[in-house]
Amino acid sequence: MTAKTLVRYEEKGPVALLTLDDPPANTYTHEMMRQLDDAIIRARFSDDVHVIVITGSGEKFFSAGANIQMLSEVTSGFKYCFCLHANETLNRLEHTPKLTIAALNGHTVGGGLEIAMAADIRIARQGAGKVGLPEVNLGVLPGTGGTQRLGRLVGKSRAIEMMATGDMFDFERAEHFGIVNQVWATETHAEFMDKIMEYAGRFAPPHMASKAIGAIKRAVQTGVEIPFETALAVERELQQQLFQSEDAREGLNAYVEKRKPQFKGR
């Protein structure tokens, strides 16, 4: 029996589009998280992919988080391993040296917001939904990196308040707090996704040096978690790798020759 596809993987030029697909709310089970893990690794290893976009199917939900029915039926040991694997999956996304964009097409709550916060950039469709971490209402905490990533995005005090109240708020307020990078007004969901793919493509060759963008991401994601002097050492090593790349030679030569560089992502 063929397993149900819960995460659709599509390569659209230089962009890998990963779609969480389990209507109506795109809640994730262990099976979905395993498919997301596989999709992240597939995009990481693809030489043709320079940017990763994650979104939800339909127009109402990016994701409403973990499937509560599933969690109510499994053992405490399974729940622990489920959270552990989800953490490992989102860490893999965060450490993949390719720019990752979360396209928030609808409600992004609970574990859905935790997935989105593991992306580098979050762009939401205006009026499409709300965000929040309401796990306290179930007697638990946000257990897929939510307590840690939200605290790093908005500061400890505000993060504690948001999670302790379990409040939900619109994308504009999320942008104000720094949870969402941009909120786009579009007439249709299709228009929003077209705009997302166009935006993602700007970070790919030949327009941009995607190898350098990947190194910037690695320097920031790793550097902010370690001592400053050690982070500077990581930055220097990544810079040295870039100095040896084709794109760096092209960028420097193009500057001297007063022409637009044509990057290859190598």
GIRA-V800397 format. One record per residue. RES is the residue in one letter. OMEGA is omega in degrees with one decimal (none if undefined). D_CENTER is the distance of its C-alpha to the mean C-alpha in Angstrom with 2 decimals. Layout:
# GIRA-V800397
res->RES omega->OMEGA d_center->D_CENTER
res->RES omega->OMEGA d_center->D_CENTER
This chain:
# GIRA-V800397
res->M omega->-177.8 d_center->31.19
res->T omega->179.2 d_center->27.96
res->A omega->179.0 d_center->24.82
res->K omega->177.0 d_center->23.01
res->T omega->-178.5 d_center->19.92
res->L omega->174.7 d_center->17.16
res->V omega->179.0 d_center->14.23
res->R omega->-179.8 d_center->15.40
res->Y omega->178.3 d_center->14.68
res->E omega->171.8 d_center->16.01
res->E omega->180.0 d_center->16.47
res->K omega->-173.8 d_center->17.43
res->G omega->-177.6 d_center->18.95
res->P omega->-174.2 d_center->16.59
res->V omega->171.3 d_center->13.42
res->A omega->179.7 d_center->12.15
res->L omega->178.9 d_center->11.39
res->L omega->-175.7 d_center->10.20
res->T omega->174.4 d_center->11.80
res->L omega->-167.4 d_center->12.26
res->D omega->173.6 d_center->16.02
res->D omega->-177.8 d_center->18.33
res->P omega->5.9 d_center->20.22
res->P omega->-170.9 d_center->21.08
res->A omega->-180.0 d_center->18.17
res->N omega->175.7 d_center->15.72
res->T omega->-174.7 d_center->16.30
res->Y omega->171.8 d_center->15.36
res->T omega->174.9 d_center->18.11
res->H omega->179.8 d_center->18.36
res->E omega->178.2 d_center->18.93
res->M omega->-178.5 d_center->15.68
res->M omega->176.5 d_center->13.73
res->R omega->177.8 d_center->15.92
res->Q omega->176.5 d_center->15.22
res->L omega->177.4 d_center->11.42
res->D omega->179.5 d_center->12.37
res->D omega->-178.9 d_center->14.82
res->A omega->178.3 d_center->12.64
res->I omega->179.7 d_center->10.25
res->I omega->178.6 d_center->13.61
res->R omega->179.0 d_center->15.16
res->A omega->179.8 d_center->12.81
res->R omega->-174.7 d_center->13.19
res->F omega->-177.6 d_center->16.93
res->S omega->177.5 d_center->17.47
res->D omega->-178.6 d_center->19.33
res->D omega->-177.0 d_center->18.88
res->V omega->178.5 d_center->15.08
res->H omega->-179.7 d_center->13.96
res->V omega->177.8 d_center->10.67
res->I omega->175.2 d_center->8.00
res->V omega->175.5 d_center->7.32
res->I omega->177.7 d_center->6.38
res->T omega->176.4 d_center->9.09
res->G omega->177.4 d_center->12.03
res->S omega->179.0 d_center->15.58
res->G omega->-174.5 d_center->18.24
res->E omega->-174.1 d_center->18.50
res->K omega->-175.1 d_center->18.61
res->F omega->159.6 d_center->15.54
res->F omega->170.8 d_center->11.80
res->S omega->176.0 d_center->12.65
res->A omega->175.1 d_center->15.41
res->G omega->-176.8 d_center->14.29
res->A omega->178.8 d_center->16.56
res->N omega->-174.0 d_center->19.66
res->I omega->177.5 d_center->22.41
res->Q omega->178.1 d_center->25.19
res->M omega->-178.0 d_center->23.95
res->L omega->-179.3 d_center->23.72
res->S omega->-174.0 d_center->27.22
res->E omega->-174.4 d_center->28.69
res->V omega->-177.8 d_center->27.59
res->T omega->177.6 d_center->29.01
res->S omega->177.4 d_center->27.81
res->G omega->177.7 d_center->27.42
res->F omega->179.7 d_center->25.12
res->K omega->-179.4 d_center->23.03
res->Y omega->-179.7 d_center->22.75
res->C omega->176.6 d_center->21.75
res->F omega->178.6 d_center->19.24
res->C omega->179.4 d_center->17.48
res->L omega->-179.7 d_center->17.95
res->H omega->177.9 d_center->16.43
res->A omega->175.8 d_center->13.34
res->N omega->-179.4 d_center->13.05
res->E omega->179.9 d_center->13.68
res->T omega->-178.4 d_center->11.11
res->L omega->172.9 d_center->8.15
res->N omega->178.7 d_center->10.17
res->R omega->177.2 d_center->10.43
res->L omega->-176.7 d_center->6.83
res->E omega->-176.5 d_center->7.16
res->H omega->177.7 d_center->10.57
res->T omega->-174.7 d_center->10.36
res->P omega->175.2 d_center->12.18
res->K omega->-178.5 d_center->10.52
res->L omega->-179.8 d_center->8.55
res->T omega->-179.0 d_center->5.03
res->I omega->173.3 d_center->5.22
res->A omega->178.8 d_center->4.76
res->A omega->-173.5 d_center->8.54
res->L omega->-174.6 d_center->10.20
res->N omega->-177.7 d_center->13.42
res->G omega->-178.3 d_center->15.09
res->H omega->-177.5 d_center->15.40
res->T omega->-170.4 d_center->12.33
res->V omega->178.4 d_center->14.22
res->G omega->179.9 d_center->14.66
res->G omega->175.4 d_center->12.39
res->G omega->176.6 d_center->10.45
res->L omega->178.3 d_center->9.65
res->E omega->174.7 d_center->9.07
res->I omega->-177.4 d_center->6.30
res->A omega->-177.9 d_center->4.82
res->M omega->176.2 d_center->6.07
res->A omega->175.3 d_center->4.60
res->A omega->-179.0 d_center->2.03
res->D omega->-177.2 d_center->5.52
res->I omega->177.8 d_center->6.69
res->R omega->179.0 d_center->7.15
res->I omega->-175.0 d_center->10.18
res->A omega->175.0 d_center->12.42
res->R omega->-176.5 d_center->15.63
res->Q omega->176.7 d_center->18.60
res->G omega->-174.0 d_center->20.50
res->A omega->-178.5 d_center->18.32
res->G omega->-178.7 d_center->17.72
res->K omega->175.9 d_center->17.18
res->V omega->177.2 d_center->14.87
res->G omega->176.0 d_center->16.15
res->L omega->-173.7 d_center->16.55
res->P omega->-174.3 d_center->19.98
res->E omega->-179.6 d_center->20.39
res->V omega->179.3 d_center->23.51
res->N omega->175.8 d_center->25.28
res->L omega->-179.6 d_center->25.13
res->G omega->179.7 d_center->26.51
res->V omega->177.2 d_center->23.45
res->L omega->175.7 d_center->20.60
res->P omega->-168.1 d_center->16.79
res->G omega->177.1 d_center->16.73
res->T omega->178.0 d_center->13.22
res->G omega->-175.3 d_center->12.53
res->G omega->-178.2 d_center->13.08
res->T omega->-176.5 d_center->16.27
res->Q omega->-177.0 d_center->15.03
res->R omega->179.2 d_center->11.78
res->L omega->178.2 d_center->13.47
res->G omega->179.7 d_center->16.55
res->R omega->-179.6 d_center->15.06
res->L omega->-171.2 d_center->13.66
res->V omega->-176.5 d_center->16.86
res->G omega->-172.3 d_center->19.49
res->K omega->-173.0 d_center->21.26
res->S omega->-179.7 d_center->23.75
res->R omega->179.5 d_center->21.64
res->A omega->178.5 d_center->19.05
res->I omega->179.0 d_center->22.04
res->E omega->-178.5 d_center->23.54
res->M omega->-176.4 d_center->20.56
res->M omega->179.4 d_center->20.28
res->A omega->177.6 d_center->24.09
res->T omega->-175.7 d_center->24.75
res->G omega->-176.3 d_center->21.98
res->D omega->174.6 d_center->22.11
res->M omega->179.8 d_center->20.06
res->F omega->-173.6 d_center->19.77
res->D omega->-174.8 d_center->18.97
res->F omega->180.0 d_center->16.22
res->E omega->177.4 d_center->18.76
res->R omega->177.1 d_center->19.34
res->A omega->176.5 d_center->15.68
res->E omega->178.7 d_center->15.71
res->H omega->-179.2 d_center->18.92
res->F omega->-178.8 d_center->17.55
res->G omega->176.9 d_center->14.65
res->I omega->178.1 d_center->11.93
res->V omega->180.0 d_center->11.31
res->N omega->-177.3 d_center->11.94
res->Q omega->172.7 d_center->13.97
res->V omega->-176.1 d_center->15.71
res->W omega->174.4 d_center->17.34
res->A omega->176.6 d_center->20.62
res->T omega->-177.5 d_center->21.17
res->E omega->-177.1 d_center->24.01
res->T omega->175.2 d_center->22.34
res->H omega->-180.0 d_center->19.11
res->A omega->178.5 d_center->20.02
res->E omega->178.3 d_center->20.45
res->F omega->-178.4 d_center->17.04
res->M omega->175.8 d_center->15.41
res->D omega->180.0 d_center->17.96
res->K omega->177.3 d_center->17.08
res->I omega->-177.7 d_center->13.33
res->M omega->176.5 d_center->14.43
res->E omega->178.8 d_center->17.03
res->Y omega->-179.6 d_center->14.81
res->A omega->-178.8 d_center->12.49
res->G omega->179.7 d_center->15.85
res->R omega->-177.5 d_center->17.05
res->F omega->-176.9 d_center->15.08
res->A omega->174.8 d_center->16.80
res->P omega->3.5 d_center->20.42
res->P omega->-174.9 d_center->23.07
res->H omega->-174.0 d_center->21.85
res->M omega->178.3 d_center->19.67
res->A omega->-174.2 d_center->19.81
res->S omega->176.8 d_center->16.50
res->K omega->177.7 d_center->17.86
res->A omega->178.0 d_center->18.35
res->I omega->177.3 d_center->14.87
res->G omega->178.6 d_center->13.61
res->A omega->175.4 d_center->16.30
res->I omega->179.5 d_center->15.47
res->K omega->-178.8 d_center->11.95
res->R omega->-179.9 d_center->13.80
res->A omega->-178.6 d_center->16.53
res->V omega->-175.7 d_center->14.58
res->Q omega->179.1 d_center->12.35
res->T omega->-171.9 d_center->15.59
res->G omega->-177.2 d_center->18.11
res->V omega->-177.3 d_center->17.43
res->E omega->-175.5 d_center->18.02
res->I omega->179.4 d_center->21.34
res->P omega->-172.3 d_center->24.68
res->F omega->-178.9 d_center->24.98
res->E omega->177.3 d_center->27.50
res->T omega->178.0 d_center->25.50
res->A omega->176.8 d_center->22.42
res->L omega->177.3 d_center->24.79
res->A omega->175.9 d_center->25.89
res->V omega->179.2 d_center->22.38
res->E omega->-179.6 d_center->22.11
res->R omega->-179.5 d_center->25.56
res->E omega->178.1 d_center->24.86
res->L omega->177.7 d_center->21.80
res->Q omega->178.8 d_center->23.97
res->Q omega->176.4 d_center->26.77
res->Q omega->179.7 d_center->24.71
res->L omega->178.3 d_center->23.86
res->F omega->-178.8 d_center->27.55
res->Q omega->-175.0 d_center->28.42
res->S omega->175.6 d_center->26.13
res->E omega->-177.0 d_center->27.44
res->D omega->178.5 d_center->25.14
res->A omega->177.1 d_center->26.58
res->R omega->179.1 d_center->30.05
res->E omega->-179.0 d_center->29.35
res->G omega->179.7 d_center->27.93
res->L omega->179.5 d_center->30.91
res->N omega->-179.6 d_center->33.42
res->A omega->179.0 d_center->32.17
res->Y omega->-179.5 d_center->32.53
res->V omega->-177.7 d_center->36.07
res->E omega->177.9 d_center->37.00
res->K omega->176.5 d_center->35.70
res->R omega->179.2 d_center->33.61
res->K omega->-179.5 d_center->30.05
res->P omega->175.9 d_center->28.16
res->Q omega->-175.0 d_center->27.05
res->F omega->-179.4 d_center->24.18
res->K omega->-177.4 d_center->23.54
res->G omega->-179.2 d_center->20.50
res->R omega->none d_center->23.02
